[in-house]
Amino acid sequence: MSDEINRRDFMKRAAISTAGAGLAISGVGATRAVAANDKIQVGVIGVGLQGSADMAEFLKQPDVEVAAVCDVYQPNLDKALKATNGKARGYKDFREVLDRKDIDAVLVATPDHWHALVTTLACKSGKDVYTEKPIANSIEEGKRMVEAARKYNRVVQVGTQWHSSAHFQRGVQLIQDGLIGKVSYVRTWNYLNLFPEGFGSPADSVAPAGLDWDTWLGPAPKVPFNWNRFGTRNLGSPLPTSTIQASPEILWSTFRYFWDYAGGWMTDWGVHLINVIQWTMKLDGPNAVVASGGKMRIQDNTQTPDTLQVTFEYPGFLATYENRLCNQHSRYGEQEYEGRDWDVLREWGIEFYGTDGTLLFDEMGLHVHPDKSQQRAGQKRVDRTLSMELKDADEGLGDHVRNFLDCVKSRQRPASDIETGHRATSACHLGNIAYRTKERIVWDVANQRLLQGGPEAKKLLSAEYREPWKLVV
């Protein structure tokens, strides 16, 4: 079978293999059982910015063989194949990877609007799945992914790797053990400064050589090629100098800032942040969401807001998410990080406010702050020595990959199971729905349905697929 497929063959195959029960995949559950001492044969689908980083972690594992690599952009595919030292076979059509009975598991790191289709078809073909977050571009797609994982008894790990980080595990346990008392408020944020040009406004153009643009779009609406819609950009070349902050090698997945493919910072970074809240507080989602914001200052052709404030109402506490792309100052200054480099970027944070103290996660580490009023009252001082620095290795990605592989063999649920990832992603989608409709969204967490929200909000719960693509579990 050739690694290259022509356009006519591809669309003929698509029309057949996405039309419900006529799915052209070799058979449900056909993949072999993986014994404890076996090598796990992995297929990687999507080897752009995040997919390459994930694949590197899989390649480090002694019991993994990356046997297949798939991407619709030839330069990405060539680079990934080189990383496997020629051991993997290259594909442009992900379904050819799923057709292989020798593939045990797949890593799905496509753009967000492809996650649901690839993951559900992988489950249906008997593959276990490590899928990147956000798990899908709508809540209804996420529900179908959970359904597929359960129906076909597949291990599906979501790439919220903080679940496997000792740093986050410790902080979560401290809060659950009552270190900072009763939590009434949680604040999360992403701060960056891309003012004024943002990612620029490149004109629509012809797609670059080696890219199948129509297939990249897949179930999304057909539009002309645009570099910002496509994805990875280097801050050192086509972008304005005002956005070059640390290194000319900084790369961005700019497709994330168009509604057809993703949900901006809210569903990108927000999934990590909100996931920690729901993990810590042992909840599946908010009861109500309100939001406001817009493109206040950035002048580029992206669609998602440069300034966003979302408030989530949970039982017993409130949580907020802030997205700010025109000012990177954090209220934590030199006094909080005495002796540390002030130039270190503080792009994100998660801050739990309890009745006895505050616990903060950020890129500097885990920080515990006693509440001064409690000290004056003579109550027991919260021990701030429990703070810890965040080491590069403690982000948890390697351990998260290892957890997934162990579960492929043991058939146990992974650290960040698809249900957990779906619930965190759903909360973020609700934030975007509240922003886009300017409504207060009331959510039935148990039954995953709207209790308050108009026709537009209801429409935004799902994604419309372009023919011939269909999502069938």
MOURQUI-V652243 format. One line per field, one symbol per residue. burial: + if it has 9 or more other ideal C-beta (glycine too) atoms within 8 Angstrom, else -. A space follows every 10 residues. Layout:
BEGIN
burial->???
END
This chain:
BEGIN
burial->----+----+ +-+++++++- --+-+----- +--------+ ++++++++++ +++++++++- +--+-+++++ +-++-+++++ +-++---+-+ ++++++++++ --++++++++ ++++++++++ ++++++++++ ++++++++++ +++++++++- -+-+++++++ +++++-++++ ++-++---++ +-++++++++ +-+++-++++ -+--+----- +++-++++++ ----++++++ ++++++--+- --++-----+ +-++++++-- ++++++++-+ ++++++++++ +-+-++++++ +-+--+++-+ -+-+++++++ ++-+--++++ ++++++-+-+ -+----+--- ---+-+-+++ ++++-+++++ ++++++++++ +--++----- -+-+-+---+ ---+++++++ +++++++++- ---+-+++-+ ++++++++++ +++++-+-+- +++++--+-+ --+---++-+ +++--+--+- +--
END
